[in-house]
Amino acid sequence: MSEISRIAYLLALIGGILMVVFGLLSLIGSSFDPVGPFLRFGFAYYSIVTIICGVIAIIGAKSATTLVWAIVIIIVGIIGGGIGGLIAVIGGIIGLIVVLSKKT
């Protein structure tokens, strides 16, 4: 594994971990809302989507230098959003660059 491939792996992994942590924190925060848990369903759904995207980014981080997983990590980072999503997108772009530079 080259150094650039390792950077793509680490960025995708750190981005996935941050998405899971921030998703869990926002899910926990929405459950203690004084307005009531039923009025904040949209916020809870966004937290669940962020957690799922983070788990997918963590799983795909090891294969960030394959074409399909690099694209999946980019899409998951965009959907997940936040700073973790941005880091995952950067890791996916670096993985995509590594894949495309190997082919030429």
N, C-alpha and C positions, 0 to 999 in steps of 0.2 A: 504494500500500500504506500503510495507516494505521499509526500507531505501535504500537497493540495487536497488529495482525497481524504486525508485525515482531518483537515480543516473543515471540509464539507460535512464529514461525519459528525464532528464535534458541534458544529453550528446547528445542524438538524436535530441532534440529540438535546442540546441545551434549549433550543427553541421549543421542542416538544415538551420538555420538563416544565418550562415556564408556562406554557399553555395549560398544562394539567394543573399546576399549582394555582395560577390565577383563576382558572375555571372553578376549582374547588373553593377558593376563597370567595368568589362572587356568589357561588351557590350557597355557601354557608351564610354569607351576608344577607342574601335575599330571604333566607328562612327566618331571620330575626327582625324582619322589617315590622315596625309598629303599625303600619297601615293595614297589614294583613297579608298572609301568603297568597291569597286568591287574586289579589289585584296586581301581582308582580309575576304572572306566568311568563310573559315575554322575556323578562330578565333571566328567569330560571332556564328557559329553553336555550337562550344564548350561552349560558354557562355550561349546559350539557353538550351543546355543539362544540364549544371550545375544548372541553375535556376529551371528547371523542376525537377531535382533530389532533390534539396533543398526543393521544395514545397512538394514532396512526403515524404521526411524525416520529415518535420514539421507535416504533416497530420498523419503519422504513429507513431510519438513520443509518443502519449498518449497510444498506444497499444504496446509499445516496449517489454512488457513482455509476449506477446503471441507468439507462435512458428512462425506463418506465417509472422507476422510483424517484428519480430526480423531478420528473414532471408531477408525480403525485405529491411530493413534498412541497413543491411550489404551490399547487392548488390548495392543499390542506393549510398551508401557511396563510394564504389569502383568505380562505374561509374562516380560519380560526381567529385571525386578527390580533391586535395588540402587539406588544414588544416581542412576545414569544413567536407569534406568527411572522413578524418581520425577520427575526433571526433565522427561522426555519426557511423562509423564502430565500434569504441570502445563501444559506447552506445548499438549498436545492439548485440555485443558479450556479453556484460554484461546482456542484456535482455535474450539472448539465454541461458546463464548460469543459470539465475533465473528460466527460464521455465524448463530446464532439471533437476535442483535440486528439483523442486516441484514434478516432476513425480516419483522420486525414493524415 
